[in-house]
Amino acid sequence: MAAKFIRVAIVEDDQDIRESMVELLPQSGDILCVRSYERAEDFLKEIDQLMVDVVIMDISLIGGMDGIQAVRQAKVKRSDVQFMMCTSHNDATRTFDSLCAGATGYILKTANPQQLAQAVRDIYSGGSPMSAEIARMVVSSFPKQNQNQNLLDELTTREQEIVHALSKGLSYQEIANSLFISIETVRTYLRKIYEKLQVHSKVEALNKLFPR
């Protein structure tokens, strides 16, 4: 049986960073770089036909459309693709704006190759790599009194426990510890939750269960 590769596209205007990602990510053994772009406009021209699972998007593209605008347009066309923002500094406001636009997580450009590869794996498997500060901003944007009760009722008691834990900003490991289950069991429950809600990520699930 052929190995399953995570197909990645990169949108980054810094040539050195872009070429470094293209070279280093495939060395992880389970990630394949299918395309790289300097401009968001060129990426958007190909997004409909692009065979890709994860897009690493520079949040501050220069000389045209920025990463937030690009994700907002791309997510409408390809809701199945996970977008991870890449930024040179921990800009909480712009990162939060990108998540609102449809991104699922972010990583700093100072991350080493192992951290970048792991973030790609996490976002592909339904995680949302982000700092505690950004997580708190995301969680605070979901009013707890505005629950979609019909959708919550479709989930089992344990699945509801997990989504409520997510809504409080708990990490997968913290959820596993609080429920006395393994982190892999948490991931298994999340896959079932995403399937029931017809979403592809934690942020999308919380948006659907706790609409603004």
Protein Blocks (a to p, Z undefined) as FASTA:
>chain_A
ZZdddddddddfblklmmmmmmmmmmnopaccfbdcfbfklmmmmmmmpccfbdcddfkb
ghiacfklmmmmmmmmmmmbccddddfbdcfklmmmmmmnopabdcdfkbcfklmmmmmm
mmmnopacddfklmmmmmmmmcfklccfklmmmpcfklmmmmmmmmnopafklmmmmnop
afklmmmmmmmmmmmnopabfklmmmmmmcZZ
